[in-house]
């Protein structure tokens, strides 16, 4: 396995974010997942130089969707407002270009809709499957077009299922697989996140094995959104399933970190996962 961490996890800890890079190298991370927000050419050049100096790669770019920032709330791929969809389209194309420029492998999209008009379905009983599919179907041509755009940059466009408290339109590996099969592009695949999986999936292993060859990236966080090993998620079953499908791509940690404890959290979390992986590999 190769190990990465999302730069967005350091927004409240480091300014500039590049100060996190020597720390991550010291802790034996292989790569970072760049934050999908506007960056000046000067900032990008500085970031790239520091990456090279510390022999770190870029695993990909993290899509900023939903309520993570004021800008993120202006872009929704499933919106009934055409300007929202257009904002999302422009954002995805910019992030694909950024990912290609940095040598990253993937960028993730999430299917957010208008909360006032489509109702968040916290119980999965408000919206019928037919209603959900009808709205998602409208996004298929755009997703197909964006996947083709990503292919030109050597980037994978990945669909990330989120839990029901974020969006009811793509919550499980089965939802994502259905959409991927409809988009039907080799540059379009799936990203699974253990935090969201814990809420929505019946089984970590079945979800991973269902995604199979279309699973191109993983986000790891425990059920409390901290580093693995800090709560009760069964990462042994997750890693066993990844071995079963012969997954060889990045595992990217996406934790909430605190200034006072981030170093030990990052150190202990990656050691915990590497320990499980080693046991599985040698068992």
Secondary structure, 3 states (H helix, E strand, C coil): CEEEEEHHHHCCCCCCCCHHHHHHHHCCCCEEEEECCCCCHHHHHHHHHHHHHCCCEEEEEECCCCCCCCCHHHCCCCCCCHHHHHHHHHHHHHHHHHHHHHCCCEEEECCCCCHHHHCCCCCCCCCCHHHHHHHHHHHHHHHHHHHHHHHHCCCEEEEECCCCCCCCCCCCHHHHHHHHHHHCCCCEEEEEEHHHHHHHCCCHHHHHHHHHHHEEEEEECCCCCCCCCCCCCCHHHHHHHHHHCCCCCEEEECCCCCCCCHHHHHHHHHHHHHHHHHHHHHC
